[in-house]
């Protein structure tokens, strides 16, 4: 593939802010389910931390919550969350393709549309199973999510241009190829959002109403630049 041209985090964020300027309500529509889920998860996290603190201060003991769940329920829950996240990112991609088109609320669940749901669900399920299996090892547990991170974009591009790979797992393979040599780059991009996550936590999750659209737009911008470079280099 040759030498990779680094993708600037500053440029990604600048482009995302430019895309969001004057269109933040549309971005909230695109991310509404992910926003609600993130706010809820943050609330549960803070409630958990509060209960632990109160129990420790009163009794000097650490309160234990039994949160054991089966492999099946963990994978299914992660798959459903991933499908909603893909829907949000796909809607952002739709906006990038047709910036003058109005975003509808139903686009936030577009991955659940009957025409594509089975293939989308199977692809997300396979990806989550692979991530779980790799999580049994130490180093791959941190690496593989970044390696598979562009699956959603590869699949969406084929949907937009009415193409289809021979196998659903080909989309995961495409993601692995385009992310070869870029996993640390994406990790650093995600790490740069830590301040935004802290803001979301201190606002009891409400800050994520504005944070989630920005973060997902940055991720889509990054994906578009990754694939643009990959296509120029002959990766497909």
C-alpha positions in Angstrom: 0.0 0.0 0.0 3.0 2.3 0.3 3.6 5.0 2.9 0.5 6.2 4.7 -0.2 9.9 4.9 -1.2 10.8 8.5 -4.7 12.1 9.0 -4.6 15.2 11.1 -6.8 15.2 14.2 -7.0 18.9 14.1 -8.2 18.7 10.5 -10.8 16.1 11.3 -12.3 18.2 14.1 -12.2 21.3 12.0 -14.1 19.6 9.2 -16.6 18.1 11.6 -17.4 21.5 13.2 -17.7 23.0 9.7 -20.2 20.3 8.7 -22.2 20.8 11.9 -22.4 24.6 11.7 -26.0 25.6 11.2 -27.1 21.9 11.1 -26.9 20.8 14.8 -30.6 20.0 15.0 -30.2 17.6 12.1 -27.2 16.1 13.8 -29.3 15.5 17.0 -32.0 13.8 14.9 -29.4 11.5 13.3 -28.0 10.6 16.7 -31.1 10.7 18.9 -31.1 7.0 19.9 -27.4 6.9 20.6 -27.8 10.1 22.6 -30.6 8.7 24.8 -28.6 5.4 25.3 -25.4 7.3 26.3 -27.3 9.6 28.7 -29.0 6.6 30.3 -25.7 4.7 30.6 -23.9 7.7 32.1 -26.8 8.1 34.6 -26.5 4.4 35.6 -22.7 4.8 36.0 -23.0 7.8 38.2 -25.8 6.2 40.3 -23.6 3.1 40.7 -20.7 5.3 41.9 -23.0 7.2 44.3 -24.4 4.1 45.9 -20.9 2.7 46.3 -19.7 5.9 48.0 -22.7 6.1 50.3 -22.4 2.4 51.3 -18.7 2.8 52.0 -19.1 6.0 54.1 -21.9 4.4 56.2 -20.6 0.9 56.7 -17.0 1.1 55.7 -17.7 -1.6 53.2 -17.7 -1.7 49.5 -21.2 -2.5 48.1 -21.1 -5.3 45.5 -23.4 -5.4 42.6 -23.8 -8.7 40.9 -23.7 -7.8 37.2 -22.9 -11.2 35.8 -24.5 -11.8 32.4 -24.3 -14.6 29.9 -22.2 -14.5 26.8 -25.3 -14.5 24.7 -26.9 -11.5 26.3 -23.7 -9.6 26.3 -23.1 -10.1 22.5 -26.8 -9.4 21.6 -26.9 -6.2 23.7 -23.6 -5.1 22.1 -24.9 -5.9 18.6 -28.1 -3.9 19.1 -26.1 -0.9 20.4 -23.8 -1.2 17.4 -26.7 -1.2 14.9 -28.1 2.0 16.4 -24.6 3.5 16.3 -24.3 2.5 12.7 -27.6 4.1 11.9 -26.4 7.4 13.3 -23.2 7.3 11.4 -24.9 6.2 8.2 -27.3 9.2 8.5 -24.3 11.5 8.8 -22.8 9.9 5.7 -26.1 10.5 3.9 -25.9 14.2 4.9 -22.3 14.3 3.6 -23.5 12.9 0.3 -26.5 15.2 0.0 -26.0 18.2 2.3 -29.2 19.9 1.0 -31.5 17.0 1.9 -33.4 17.3 5.1 -32.7 14.6 7.7 -35.7 12.8 9.0 -36.1 11.2 12.5 -36.6 7.7 11.0 -33.1 7.9 9.5 -31.8 7.4 13.1 -32.9 3.8 12.9 -32.2 3.2 9.2 -30.1 0.1 9.9 -33.4 -1.5 11.1 -35.1 -1.1 7.8 -36.5 -4.4 6.6 -34.6 -4.4 3.3 -31.2 -4.4 4.9 -31.8 -5.5 8.5 -30.9 -9.1 8.3 -27.6 -8.5 6.6 -26.8 -5.5 8.9 -27.7 -7.5 12.0 -25.6 -10.5 10.9 -22.6 -8.3 10.1 -22.8 -6.5 13.5 -23.3 -9.9 15.3 -20.3 -11.5 13.6 -18.2 -8.4 14.4 -19.2 -8.5 18.1 -18.5 -12.2 18.4 -15.0 -11.7 16.9 -14.4 -8.8 19.3 -15.5 -10.9 22.2 -13.3 -13.8 21.2 -10.3 -11.5 20.8 -11.1 -10.0 24.2 -10.1 -13.3 25.8 -6.5 -12.3 24.9 -4.8 -9.2 26.3 -3.3 -7.2 23.5 -5.8 -8.0 20.8 -8.6 -6.9 23.1 -7.4 -3.3 22.7 -6.4 -3.6 19.0 -9.2 -5.4 17.2 -12.0 -2.9 17.9 -9.9 -0.3 16.0 -9.1 -2.8 13.3 -12.8 -3.5 12.7 -13.9 0.1 13.2 -14.4 0.9 9.5 -16.8 -2.0 8.8 -19.8 0.3 9.0 -18.3 2.7 6.4 -17.4 0.0 3.9 -20.9 -1.5 4.1 -22.6 1.8 3.8 -20.6 2.7 0.7 -21.8 -0.4 -1.0 -25.4 0.3 0.0 -25.1 3.8 -1.4 -23.7 2.7 -4.7 -25.7 -0.5 -5.0 -22.7 -2.8 -4.7 -22.3 -6.0 -2.7 -19.3 -8.0 -1.5 -19.2 -11.8 -2.0 -19.5 -12.3 1.8 -20.5 -10.1 4.7 -17.2 -10.9 6.4 -15.5 -9.2 3.4 -16.5 -5.8 4.9 -14.6 -6.7 8.1 -11.6 -7.7 5.9 -11.8 -4.3 4.1 -11.8 -2.5 7.5 -8.8 -4.5 8.6 -6.9 -3.6 5.4 -7.7 0.1 5.5 -6.8 0.3 9.2 -3.5 -1.4 8.7 -1.0 1.0 10.2 -3.7 3.4 11.4 -5.0 1.8 14.6 -2.8 4.0 16.8 -3.9 7.0 14.9 -7.5 6.3 15.6 -6.8 5.5 19.2 -5.2 8.9 19.6 -8.2 10.5 18.0 -10.5 8.8 20.5 -8.2 9.7 23.3 -8.4 13.3 22.4 -12.1 13.2 23.2 -11.5 12.4 26.8 -12.3 16.0 27.8 -15.6 15.8 26.1 -16.5 12.6 28.0 -15.5 14.3 31.3 -17.9 17.1 30.4 -20.6 14.6 29.7 -20.1 13.0 33.1 -20.0 16.2 35.1 -23.3 17.3 33.4 -24.9 14.1 34.6 -25.0 12.8 31.0 -27.0 15.7 29.6 -23.9 17.1 27.9 -24.0 14.1 25.6 -27.0 15.7 23.8 -24.4 17.9 22.1 -21.3 15.8 22.5 -22.5 12.6 20.7 -23.3 14.4 17.4 -19.9 16.0 17.4 -18.0 12.8 18.2 -19.8 10.7 15.6 -19.3 13.4 13.0 -15.6 13.4 13.7 -15.6 9.6 13.3 -17.3 9.8 10.0 -15.0 12.5 8.8 -12.0 10.3 9.8 -13.5 7.3 8.0 -14.1 9.3 4.8 -10.5 10.4 4.8 -9.2 6.9 5.5 -11.2 5.4 2.6 -10.2 8.3 0.3 -6.6 7.6 0.9 -7.1 3.8 0.7 -8.8 4.2 -2.7 -6.0 6.3 -4.0 -3.5 3.7 -2.9 -5.5 0.9 -4.5 -7.0 -0.7 -1.4 -10.5 -2.0 -1.8 
